[in-house]
């Protein structure tokens, strides 16, 4: 780059204007020096001081060949006005720079700064100006200065070009009067940069109805740092069809505005885009030109700061000073139209019928009227004519609770009476009371406590019109004025009051509104109590409206009530909470234990509904709940469970999962298992920057984004997935708001846990199942959602344990309606009993023995009874018994020796006698010795006895063994002599 040294100008020799920018004060390498010489070089070329490329002199500049602009403000707040040639213009003799207005100068609304004279001038007809602001209300194309940036901030590795579904085609799309965001899961930013000379604000209108899109508006400075004013950058949701507004203060200097949307597509459901219109920025220093009025509007006075909307049956083009009328006979137009349309032929949808009030004869006339404003033509070939009016028909009967009493109009029955609408009002019998309310099923005239109206957020076309028209057996939505009209039917009820007998019942139903309707829509339409009609040809018919327990209502029937114990008169008395009306006596009686009272009726014992298994009712019998204790009999063994330590909310972060484009998200579940008198403590949040429930509750008083239940689910988008500074929580839904029961069975009320849903438990301890349901129905879950929590004993997981979902259903559900969870914890084990431990006896030491008690392994119980203390008992030691055994043995040995000696001596005598006998016998050969005596004399001892031994004694056997080798042997018997010794 060639840097020129500053010096006096050549050519005409003009000196620098007084007060013109000085360049010599900056060093030659500074940006101010370079910019200054670039300006000086350009000025020289524009003034003709530099030769043209062709060598010929340039023609002098005319006013249409250039325009004026201001330079940047210096530190003193001053600036210069310089002339800038228009593109593709070569001329010489541009005006010299002159000192401009101060930097904070601005014109008033309806004026612009005329740069030639630097004075404020009024805008001409057909244009408008905001003075120090700019407005963007035309979106036929993206206005100058706006840009789209589409990104896909995820954790996928690799260039974005390699992804099959990129975000190159995602952008904000202009739609005429508004601009529409993307509908996919890309992150798209609509960006506009503005430089403010003074503080101001930005204002815009928007529609944001789908929380599947994250919509944020924030501001950055020229250093890409978010401004302090963007602390609340999350834009709030709006009601369907309504336009909200958002305003943020702007600081002086450069402000980069971001409208950023990020779609979260979890399924095939398409998201509804964000709509933005009427972006207004206030705080710019000046407006050098006025803005032309957009088509459909006009400005007929100079100095306008807004353009007026063209009335019906007129139109205008851009920059119009007035509106042009359409041909009234063949054309029409709506308010704010830029063209006229041909009138279509009349059809049946272009008129409606009404019924006149009943006359004295009980007749009503049917009248037909064209829908106003009438845009159809009757003179065309295919057009229909308006049917003749005046046909008389019988009036329908009065609505229940009303009676005409012979007159032409219906009147409400007096208090304490009832009627079905065809008979006279009669008082209720004793022991009953009127069932107050409103029931409208005949629509001859609009009831006195109902009114109808019509309005549109964007225009006033239907102001003053009836939103609904009566049509005999139904009431239908009217024609309105245009699409997106709100057709309102108001039913005024002073309040709701339950029947006398249910006044004290907790949780009883205060009232109920029921209506039967039919929709005839050309596209998707939604019926609210405040009806939003999407298209002008859509229609809704309501056949009946019933409101129960209405204050100041009428009665079509009587209901039984409770009488006081004294039965004074027949006055009804309220029953205490949890009491029903006994049919026989009409007295209040408390519901049996473990039952809850129906919220709809309290007559008869059948009003008390039995609680589910393992549950109990609150003291007032308003609801059933689990007190965290469960009892089960198994093989003659009682199992007691205590889940109290798991009664606080358990959480599960399941995932990650990914959308079709790779956006990472998690499913976050909260489970309030039991206890707390049936209170639903599980909370899930929507559209917050931190999904920690404690921080949300503690730091904000806004609970509108919280849902409370026994089980709820949120979708968590981590901060790194979409480039957010913190995690986001969205799509919070209630999975369970009613407790059904707790049992070891796998089925309860059509909720079934299949055996292969979770891994088989390694123990013989049965799993305990908690069953819940949700009363909220959806298109895919016509019976509502349900939840089953399987509690499994796992001693290895103390405390809160872990919660998991089936491997076959990683989102916790396989059909989107029934959710399953496995909660493993040591706290899910049964309480310990005497069957869960055994005893071990120790050795007997010094006369004492210890008995220890230890748990069975593995231990499948918790808490309950404690292990008994070790037991010490007396015992006999082994040494004592050895001594006793030795003593007995010694005694036995001595006894045996004594007996042996005794029998041995005895045997010796026998042997002697035998041998003597044998010797006597051998004294005479072959003769027996003569007897010494024939008998034994008296007093004489028989000393000589012959002993024959047929059996050898022990010694004899020993002797025989010793002499067995001899050939001759004999036995001898000793004999005693019978002779006297004197012989």
KEFIDO-768498 format. One record per residue (C-alpha): x, y, z; residue number from 1. Coordinates in steps of 0.25 Angstrom, whole numbers, plus 5000, padded with zeros to 4 digits. Last residue first. Layout:
<lumlos>
u|v|w|num
X|Y|Z|NUM
...
</lumlos>
This chain:
<lumlos>
u|v|w|num
4958|4410|5439|983
4958|4420|5449|982
4956|4431|5439|981
4942|4427|5436|980
4940|4422|5422|979
4933|4430|5412|978
4946|4434|5404|977
4946|4446|5395|976
4947|4444|5380|975
4956|4452|5371|974
4952|4450|5357|973
4963|4447|5346|972
4962|4448|5331|971
4970|4440|5322|970
4982|4440|5313|969
4989|4430|5305|968
4995|4435|5292|967
5002|4448|5297|966
5002|4460|5287|965
4990|4466|5293|964
4997|4468|5307|963
4998|4483|5307|962
4985|4486|5300|961
4978|4477|5309|960
4984|4485|5321|959
4979|4498|5315|958
4965|4492|5313|957
4966|4487|5327|956
4970|4501|5332|955
4958|4507|5326|954
4949|4496|5330|953
4945|4485|5322|952
4930|4481|5321|951
4924|4468|5324|950
4930|4468|5338|949
4925|4458|5347|948
4926|4461|5362|947
4925|4450|5371|946
4922|4454|5385|945
4929|4450|5398|944
4925|4460|5409|943
4911|4456|5410|942
4910|4461|5424|941
4904|4452|5434|940
4894|4457|5444|939
4884|4446|5440|938
4891|4435|5433|937
4894|4435|5419|936
4889|4423|5412|935
4894|4409|5408|934
4907|4411|5414|933
4921|4407|5410|932
4917|4404|5396|931
4925|4394|5389|930
4935|4399|5379|929
4931|4397|5365|928
4938|4386|5358|927
4945|4385|5345|926
4958|4386|5352|925
4958|4390|5366|924
4966|4402|5371|923
4963|4410|5358|922
4950|4415|5363|921
4956|4421|5375|920
4966|4429|5367|919
4955|4434|5358|918
4947|4439|5369|917
4960|4446|5375|916
4962|4453|5362|915
4948|4458|5362|914
4949|4464|5375|913
4962|4471|5373|912
4957|4477|5359|911
4945|4482|5366|910
4953|4489|5377|909
4962|4495|5366|908
4950|4501|5359|907
4946|4509|5371|906
4959|4515|5372|905
4959|4519|5357|904
4945|4525|5359|903
4949|4534|5370|902
4962|4538|5363|901
4955|4542|5351|900
4944|4549|5358|899
4955|4557|5365|898
4962|4561|5352|897
4949|4565|5346|896
4945|4574|5357|895
4959|4580|5357|894
4958|4583|5342|893
4943|4589|5343|892
4948|4598|5354|891
4959|4603|5346|890
4950|4605|5334|889
4940|4613|5342|888
4951|4622|5347|887
4957|4625|5334|886
4944|4628|5328|885
4941|4638|5339|884
4954|4644|5337|883
4952|4646|5322|882
4939|4652|5325|881
4945|4662|5333|880
4956|4665|5323|879
4945|4668|5312|878
4939|4680|5319|877
4925|4680|5324|876
4917|4693|5320|875
4912|4707|5325|874
4906|4717|5315|873
4910|4730|5309|872
4901|4736|5298|871
4905|4746|5287|870
4896|4758|5286|869
4884|4755|5276|868
4885|4761|5262|867
4876|4773|5260|866
4861|4772|5256|865
4856|4780|5244|864
4867|4788|5236|863
4871|4781|5223|862
4869|4768|5217|861
4875|4759|5206|860
4888|4756|5212|859
4896|4746|5204|858
4900|4740|5213|857
4891|4737|5225|856
4894|4747|5236|855
4902|4743|5248|854
4899|4739|5263|853
4909|4735|5273|852
4908|4724|5284|851
4919|4724|5295|850
4922|4712|5304|849
4927|4712|5319|848
4932|4701|5327|847
4947|4705|5326|846
4945|4705|5311|845
4934|4699|5303|844
4936|4702|5288|843
4928|4711|5281|842
4913|4710|5276|841
4909|4717|5263|840
4895|4722|5261|839
4887|4726|5249|838
4881|4739|5242|837
4870|4743|5232|836
4859|4734|5238|835
4859|4742|5251|834
4854|4754|5243|833
4861|4765|5234|832
4852|4775|5228|831
4850|4773|5213|830
4859|4779|5202|829
4855|4791|5194|828
4865|4800|5203|827
4876|4792|5198|826
4873|4798|5184|825
4869|4795|5170|824
4858|4803|5164|823
4853|4797|5150|822
4844|4806|5142|821
4833|4804|5132|820
4825|4814|5125|819
4811|4811|5118|818
4806|4821|5107|817
4817|4824|5097|816
4817|4810|5092|815
4830|4804|5096|814
4832|4813|5108|813
4844|4816|5117|812
4851|4823|5105|811
4861|4812|5104|810
4850|4802|5102|809
4856|4788|5099|808
4867|4791|5110|807
4856|4794|5120|806
4858|4806|5128|805
4867|4808|5140|804
4867|4814|5154|803
4879|4813|5163|802
4880|4812|5178|801
4875|4823|5187|800
4883|4818|5199|799
4891|4805|5197|798
4893|4798|5184|797
4900|4784|5187|796
4888|4780|5195|795
4879|4779|5183|794
4865|4777|5186|793
4856|4781|5174|792
4845|4791|5173|791
4838|4790|5160|790
4831|4804|5156|789
4819|4803|5147|788
4814|4815|5140|787
4801|4818|5132|786
4797|4828|5121|785
4783|4832|5117|784
4772|4823|5112|783
4772|4830|5098|782
4787|4830|5098|781
4791|4834|5083|780
4781|4845|5082|779
4784|4849|5097|778
4777|4846|5110|777
4781|4852|5124|776
4776|4844|5135|775
4790|4838|5138|774
4792|4824|5144|773
4800|4818|5155|772
4805|4804|5159|771
4816|4801|5169|770
4822|4787|5168|769
4829|4779|5178|768
4840|4769|5174|767
4840|4755|5181|766
4852|4751|5189|765
4857|4738|5183|764
4870|4745|5179|763
4877|4747|5166|762
4866|4755|5160|761
4863|4753|5145|760
4867|4764|5136|759
4855|4774|5132|758
4844|4774|5122|757
4845|4759|5119|756
4835|4755|5130|755
4825|4765|5125|754
4820|4776|5134|753
4805|4777|5131|752
4795|4789|5134|751
4781|4785|5131|750
4777|4789|5145|749
4788|4782|5152|748
4798|4772|5146|747
4812|4767|5151|746
4807|4762|5165|745
4816|4766|5176|744
4806|4777|5180|743
4805|4792|5181|742
4793|4800|5177|741
4786|4810|5167|740
4792|4824|5170|739
4787|4835|5162|738
4795|4846|5155|737
4805|4838|5146|736
4812|4841|5133|735
4810|4856|5134|734
4818|4863|5122|733
4829|4873|5122|732
4832|4876|5107|731
4844|4885|5111|730
4857|4887|5119|729
4869|4894|5114|728
4883|4893|5119|727
4892|4905|5120|726
4900|4914|5111|725
4893|4909|5099|724
4901|4904|5087|723
4891|4894|5083|722
4897|4881|5088|721
4907|4887|5097|720
4897|4893|5106|719
4890|4880|5108|718
4875|4879|5103|717
4867|4872|5114|716
4853|4866|5111|715
4844|4865|5123|714
4836|4854|5129|713
4827|4853|5141|712
4824|4842|5151|711
4815|4844|5164|710
4811|4858|5158|709
4814|4872|5159|708
4816|4881|5146|707
4824|4894|5147|706
4824|4905|5136|705
4813|4913|5143|704
4821|4913|5156|703
4826|4927|5155|702
4831|4931|5169|701
4846|4929|5165|700
4859|4926|5171|699
4855|4915|5181|698
4846|4907|5172|697
4855|4908|5160|696
4868|4904|5169|695
4861|4892|5175|694
4856|4887|5162|693
4869|4886|5155|692
4866|4887|5141|691
4874|4900|5138|690
4871|4909|5127|689
4856|4908|5127|688
4846|4905|5116|687
4837|4895|5124|686
4839|4889|5137|685
4837|4875|5144|684
4832|4873|5158|683
4831|4860|5166|682
4825|4863|5179|681
4810|4858|5177|680
4804|4858|5191|679
4798|4844|5195|678
4800|4846|5210|677
4814|4849|5209|676
4817|4834|5206|675
4821|4827|5193|674
4829|4827|5180|673
4830|4841|5175|672
4838|4839|5162|671
4845|4849|5154|670
4849|4846|5139|669
4859|4853|5130|668
4859|4848|5116|667
4872|4853|5109|666
4875|4861|5096|665
4886|4861|5086|664
4883|4867|5072|663
4887|4858|5061|662
4879|4862|5050|661
4869|4851|5051|660
4868|4854|5066|659
4878|4848|5076|658
4877|4840|5089|657
4886|4841|5101|656
4880|4835|5109|655
4872|4834|5122|654
4874|4844|5133|653
4867|4837|5145|652
4862|4844|5157|651
4856|4839|5171|650
4847|4848|5179|649
4847|4846|5193|648
4840|4833|5198|647
4852|4824|5196|646
4856|4824|5211|645
4841|4821|5214|644
4841|4808|5206|643
4839|4799|5217|642
4836|4785|5213|641
4831|4773|5222|640
4832|4759|5218|639
4824|4748|5226|638
4829|4734|5224|637
4819|4722|5222|636
4824|4721|5208|635
4823|4735|5204|634
4813|4745|5211|633
4814|4760|5207|632
4813|4773|5215|631
4817|4787|5209|630
4820|4800|5216|629
4823|4813|5208|628
4810|4819|5213|627
4804|4817|5199|626
4792|4826|5195|625
4777|4826|5194|624
4770|4839|5192|623
4759|4848|5199|622
4756|4838|5210|621
4757|4849|5221|620
4768|4842|5228|619
4775|4838|5216|618
4772|4825|5210|617
4781|4812|5210|616
4789|4805|5199|615
4795|4791|5198|614
4785|4786|5188|613
4776|4797|5182|612
4766|4806|5190|611
4752|4802|5191|610
4742|4813|5186|609
4732|4819|5196|608
4720|4824|5187|607
4715|4810|5187|606
4711|4812|5201|605
4699|4821|5196|604
4699|4835|5192|603
4712|4843|5192|602
4713|4846|5177|601
4723|4852|5168|600
4736|4853|5176|599
4735|4838|5180|598
4739|4836|5194|597
4752|4828|5197|596
4753|4814|5203|595
4764|4808|5212|594
4755|4808|5225|593
4740|4808|5223|592
4733|4822|5219|591
4727|4830|5230|590
4712|4831|5231|589
4703|4843|5229|588
4689|4840|5231|587
4678|4838|5220|586
4673|4826|5228|585
4672|4815|5218|584
4681|4821|5207|583
4692|4824|5216|582
4698|4837|5211|581
4714|4837|5210|580
4724|4842|5219|579
4739|4845|5216|578
4739|4859|5220|577
4727|4863|5229|576
4713|4862|5223|575
4706|4875|5220|574
4691|4877|5226|573
4678|4877|5218|572
4666|4882|5224|571
4654|4873|5225|570
4647|4879|5237|569
4656|4876|5249|568
4661|4863|5246|567
4668|4862|5260|566
4680|4854|5254|565
4681|4864|5242|564
4677|4860|5229|563
4686|4856|5217|562
4682|4859|5203|561
4676|4852|5192|560
4676|4859|5178|559
4665|4867|5171|558
4662|4869|5157|557
4662|4880|5146|556
4668|4890|5155|555
4671|4905|5152|554
4684|4912|5155|553
4687|4924|5165|552
4701|4917|5168|551
4704|4906|5158|550
4705|4892|5163|549
4705|4886|5149|548
4707|4893|5136|547
4701|4887|5123|546
4702|4892|5109|545
4695|4885|5098|544
4696|4885|5083|543
4708|4893|5080|542
4711|4895|5065|541
4725|4900|5060|540
4727|4906|5046|539
4739|4908|5037|538
4737|4916|5025|537
4744|4929|5030|536
4757|4921|5033|535
4764|4918|5046|534
4753|4921|5056|533
4758|4923|5070|532
4746|4920|5080|531
4748|4925|5094|530
4743|4913|5102|529
4753|4906|5092|528
4750|4899|5079|527
4762|4897|5070|526
4762|4896|5055|525
4770|4888|5046|524
4766|4891|5031|523
4752|4893|5024|522
4745|4892|5037|521
4731|4887|5041|520
4732|4884|5056|519
4721|4878|5064|518
4718|4880|5079|517
4712|4874|5091|516
4715|4882|5104|515
4719|4878|5118|514
4723|4888|5129|513
4725|4882|5143|512
4724|4887|5157|511
4731|4887|5171|510
4736|4873|5170|509
4739|4868|5184|508
4754|4868|5188|507
4750|4869|5203|506
4736|4867|5206|505
4730|4878|5215|504
4720|4884|5205|503
4716|4870|5200|502
4703|4868|5207|501
4699|4883|5203|500
4702|4880|5188|499
4714|4887|5183|498
4715|4902|5180|497
4720|4908|5167|496
4720|4923|5164|495
4713|4934|5157|494
4712|4927|5144|493
4712|4935|5132|492
4713|4927|5119|491
4720|4935|5108|490
4721|4931|5093|489
4732|4937|5086|488
4735|4936|5071|487
4750|4940|5070|486
4753|4944|5056|485
4765|4937|5049|484
4759|4938|5035|483
4750|4950|5032|482
4738|4957|5037|481
4730|4948|5045|480
4720|4938|5039|479
4714|4932|5052|478
4717|4920|5060|477
4705|4911|5063|476
4695|4909|5073|475
4687|4896|5073|474
4673|4890|5073|473
4666|4903|5068|472
4677|4911|5061|471
4683|4921|5070|470
4694|4930|5064|469
4708|4932|5070|468
4719|4942|5068|467
4709|4953|5066|466
4715|4965|5059|465
4719|4978|5066|464
4733|4977|5063|463
4735|4968|5052|462
4745|4976|5043|461
4753|4982|5054|460
4766|4977|5050|459
4779|4969|5055|458
4774|4963|5068|457
4760|4960|5062|456
4747|4961|5070|455
4733|4955|5071|454
4722|4955|5081|453
4712|4946|5088|452
4704|4947|5101|451
4699|4937|5111|450
4692|4939|5124|449
4679|4943|5118|448
4678|4930|5109|447
4680|4933|5094|446
4666|4930|5087|445
4661|4918|5081|444
4673|4909|5085|443
4668|4897|5092|442
4678|4888|5099|441
4682|4898|5110|440
4685|4891|5124|439
4688|4900|5135|438
4691|4896|5150|437
4684|4893|5163|436
4681|4879|5167|435
4669|4883|5176|434
4669|4877|5190|433
4664|4864|5195|432
4660|4858|5209|431
4646|4863|5207|430
4641|4864|5193|429
4646|4875|5184|428
4636|4886|5180|427
4629|4886|5167|426
4631|4895|5154|425
4621|4892|5144|424
4623|4882|5133|423
4630|4883|5120|422
4644|4889|5124|421
4648|4877|5133|420
4644|4885|5145|419
4649|4887|5159|418
4646|4895|5172|417
4654|4900|5184|416
4657|4913|5178|415
4646|4918|5168|414
4647|4912|5154|413
4653|4920|5143|412
4644|4927|5133|411
4641|4923|5118|410
4634|4933|5109|409
4621|4932|5102|408
4613|4931|5114|407
4605|4919|5119|406
4614|4916|5131|405
4626|4917|5122|404
4635|4907|5130|403
4650|4907|5133|402
4659|4897|5140|401
4661|4888|5128|400
4660|4897|5115|399
4647|4901|5111|398
4640|4893|5100|397
4642|4896|5085|396
4633|4906|5079|395
4624|4901|5068|394
4628|4906|5054|393
4624|4918|5046|392
4631|4921|5033|391
4633|4936|5032|390
4645|4936|5023|389
4647|4933|5008|388
4660|4926|5004|387
4671|4935|4999|386
4674|4932|4985|385
4685|4923|4979|384
4696|4927|4970|383
4701|4918|4959|382
4697|4928|4947|381
4701|4941|4954|380
4691|4951|4958|379
4691|4947|4973|378
4705|4952|4975|377
4714|4949|4988|376
4721|4959|4997|375
4710|4962|5007|374
4716|4969|5019|373
4709|4963|5026|372
4704|4949|5025|371
4690|4949|5017|370
4678|4947|5026|369
4668|4936|5027|368
4656|4937|5037|367
4649|4925|5043|366
4637|4929|5051|365
4633|4924|5065|364
4620|4919|5070|363
4614|4917|5084|362
4601|4924|5080|361
4605|4936|5089|360
4618|4937|5081|359
4631|4930|5083|358
4644|4939|5080|357
4649|4939|5066|356
4657|4928|5061|355
4670|4931|5052|354
4675|4926|5039|353
4688|4928|5032|352
4693|4933|5019|351
4706|4932|5011|350
4709|4917|5013|349
4697|4913|5005|348
4703|4919|4992|347
4704|4933|4986|346
4712|4935|4973|345
4727|4940|4976|344
4730|4955|4976|343
4743|4957|4968|342
4755|4962|4976|341
4761|4976|4978|340
4775|4979|4980|339
4785|4983|4991|338
4776|4980|5002|337
4776|4987|5016|336
4762|4984|5020|335
4756|4973|5011|334
4753|4975|4996|333
4741|4974|4987|332
4737|4974|4972|331
4726|4972|4963|330
4715|4982|4966|329
4723|4991|4976|328
4735|4993|4966|327
4746|4995|4975|326
4750|5009|4981|325
4764|5014|4981|324
4771|5018|4994|323
4778|5031|4995|322
4793|5036|4996|321
4798|5023|4992|320
4813|5019|4994|319
4811|5005|4990|318
4798|5001|4984|317
4784|5004|4989|316
4771|4997|4991|315
4756|4999|4994|314
4744|4990|4997|313
4747|4991|5012|312
4755|5002|5017|311
4770|5005|5014|310
4778|5005|5026|309
4785|5018|5030|308
4800|5020|5029|307
4808|5025|5041|306
4817|5037|5045|305
4810|5046|5035|304
4817|5060|5032|303
4809|5063|5020|302
4794|5058|5019|301
4788|5047|5011|300
4796|5035|5016|299
4791|5021|5010|298
4791|5007|5014|297
4787|4994|5006|296
4801|4994|4999|295
4812|4999|5009|294
4813|5014|5011|293
4826|5020|5006|292
4837|5022|5016|291
4843|5036|5018|290
4857|5040|5015|289
4870|5044|5023|288
4865|5038|5036|287
4873|5043|5048|286
4881|5039|5060|285
4875|5025|5062|284
4869|5023|5075|283
4856|5015|5072|282
4856|5002|5065|281
4842|4996|5061|280
4840|4982|5056|279
4825|4981|5052|278
4825|4966|5049|277
4830|4953|5055|276
4824|4939|5053|275
4830|4926|5060|274
4828|4913|5053|273
4818|4902|5058|272
4826|4889|5059|271
4823|4877|5051|270
4821|4863|5058|269
4829|4852|5053|268
4837|4850|5065|267
4846|4857|5075|266
4848|4870|5066|265
4854|4881|5075|264
4854|4894|5067|263
4864|4905|5070|262
4860|4919|5067|261
4869|4932|5068|260
4864|4946|5067|259
4877|4954|5068|258
4880|4969|5069|257
4894|4974|5067|256
4895|4988|5074|255
4906|4997|5071|254
4906|5010|5080|253
4896|5016|5089|252
4889|5005|5098|251
4876|4998|5094|250
4864|4995|5103|249
4856|4983|5100|248
4842|4981|5096|247
4834|4969|5093|246
4819|4968|5088|245
4809|4957|5087|244
4800|4953|5075|243
4789|4944|5078|242
4785|4932|5069|241
4788|4922|5079|240
4792|4928|5092|239
4806|4933|5093|238
4819|4927|5099|237
4829|4935|5105|236
4842|4940|5099|235
4855|4935|5106|234
4865|4946|5106|233
4863|4951|5120|232
4877|4955|5123|231
4878|4961|5109|230
4879|4976|5115|229
4893|4973|5120|228
4898|4972|5105|227
4904|4960|5099|226
4918|4961|5094|225
4921|4960|5080|224
4931|4971|5080|223
4922|4980|5072|222
4911|4979|5083|221
4901|4967|5084|220
4886|4967|5086|219
4877|4955|5090|218
4864|4949|5085|217
4861|4935|5088|216
4851|4925|5083|215
4853|4910|5086|214
4843|4902|5077|213
4836|4890|5082|212
4829|4900|5091|211
4819|4903|5080|210
4811|4916|5081|209
4820|4927|5078|208
4813|4938|5070|207
4821|4952|5070|206
4821|4967|5071|205
4833|4975|5071|204
4840|4986|5079|203
4854|4991|5080|202
4859|5002|5089|201
4867|5015|5090|200
4879|5020|5095|199
4886|5031|5087|198
4895|5031|5074|197
4890|5017|5071|196
4897|5008|5061|195
4888|4997|5056|194
4891|4982|5052|193
4880|4972|5048|192
4881|4957|5050|191
4871|4946|5048|190
4877|4934|5054|189
4874|4920|5050|188
4878|4908|5059|187
4873|4895|5051|186
4863|4886|5057|185
4853|4888|5045|184
4841|4898|5044|183
4849|4911|5041|182
4844|4924|5045|181
4833|4932|5038|180
4834|4947|5034|179
4821|4956|5035|178
4812|4964|5026|177
4816|4958|5013|176
4822|4944|5017|175
4837|4946|5018|174
4844|4933|5021|173
4854|4931|5032|172
4865|4921|5028|171
4868|4907|5027|170
4873|4903|5013|169
4888|4901|5017|168
4884|4894|5030|167
4889|4880|5026|166
4882|4867|5024|165
4892|4857|5018|164
4903|4862|5027|163
4917|4862|5019|162
4915|4877|5017|161
4915|4880|5032|160
4929|4875|5033|159
4932|4864|5043|158
4929|4861|5058|157
4915|4861|5062|156
4914|4868|5076|155
4903|4878|5071|154
4901|4892|5067|153
4894|4892|5054|152
4895|4906|5048|151
4887|4915|5039|150
4890|4930|5038|149
4880|4939|5032|148
4883|4954|5029|147
4875|4967|5030|146
4881|4980|5026|145
4872|4982|5014|144
4859|4976|5016|143
4856|4961|5013|142
4845|4960|5003|141
4830|4962|5003|140
4832|4965|5018|139
4827|4979|5019|138
4826|4985|5034|137
4840|4989|5037|136
4841|5001|5045|135
4852|5012|5047|134
4853|5022|5058|133
4858|5036|5061|132
4847|5042|5053|131
4837|5031|5051|130
4835|5035|5037|129
4823|5034|5027|128
4820|5034|5012|127
4808|5035|5003|126
4808|5050|5005|125
4821|5056|5007|124
4829|5055|5019|123
4832|5068|5027|122
4845|5075|5027|121
4857|5075|5037|120
4869|5084|5033|119
4883|5080|5028|118
4882|5089|5016|117
4886|5078|5006|116
4883|5066|5016|115
4868|5068|5017|114
4866|5061|5031|113
4853|5054|5032|112
4840|5058|5038|111
4827|5051|5042|110
4832|5048|5056|109
4842|5059|5060|108
4856|5060|5055|107
4869|5056|5061|106
4882|5062|5067|105
4890|5053|5076|104
4903|5054|5067|103
4903|5069|5065|102
4899|5074|5052|101
4909|5074|5041|100
4921|5083|5038|99
4924|5084|5023|98
4931|5076|5013|97
4933|5082|4999|96
4923|5080|4988|95
4927|5070|4977|94
4933|5077|4965|93
4936|5065|4956|92
4928|5054|4950|91
4928|5039|4948|90
4916|5032|4953|89
4915|5016|4953|88
4910|5017|4968|87
4905|5030|4973|86
4916|5040|4977|85
4918|5043|4992|84
4917|5057|4997|83
4922|5060|5011|82
4915|5065|5024|81
4925|5065|5035|80
4924|5061|5050|79
4924|5066|5064|78
4923|5058|5077|77
4936|5063|5083|76
4942|5049|5082|75
4939|5049|5067|74
4926|5045|5060|73
4927|5036|5048|72
4925|5044|5035|71
4911|5048|5030|70
4906|5045|5017|69
4901|5054|5005|68
4897|5049|4991|67
4903|5049|4977|66
4900|5049|4963|65
4886|5055|4964|64
4891|5068|4969|63
4900|5070|4956|62
4915|5067|4956|61
4923|5074|4945|60
4928|5066|4934|59
4941|5059|4935|58
4953|5063|4927|57
4959|5054|4917|56
4971|5045|4920|55
4964|5032|4919|54
4966|5028|4933|53
4962|5042|4938|52
4972|5052|4943|51
4972|5055|4958|50
4968|5069|4962|49
4954|5067|4956|48
4947|5070|4969|47
4943|5055|4970|46
4957|5051|4969|45
4962|5060|4979|44
4951|5056|4989|43
4954|5042|4987|42
4969|5044|4990|41
4965|5052|5002|40
4956|5041|5007|39
4966|5031|5005|38
4976|5040|5012|37
4968|5041|5024|36
4965|5026|5025|35
4980|5023|5025|34
4983|5034|5035|33
4972|5030|5044|32
4976|5015|5043|31
4990|5019|5049|30
5003|5016|5042|29
5005|5030|5037|28
5004|5035|5052|27
4992|5044|5055|26
4991|5059|5056|25
4995|5061|5041|24
4981|5057|5037|23
4973|5069|5040|22
4958|5068|5037|21
4952|5081|5032|20
4951|5092|5042|19
4954|5103|5032|18
4953|5097|5018|17
4967|5092|5013|16
4973|5102|5004|15
4969|5103|4989|14
4981|5102|4980|13
4972|5100|4967|12
4981|5088|4963|11
4989|5083|4975|10
4985|5081|4989|9
4995|5085|5000|8
5002|5074|5007|7
4999|5060|5013|6
5009|5049|5010|5
5003|5038|5002|4
5004|5024|5007|3
5005|5014|4996|2
5000|5000|5000|1
</lumlos>
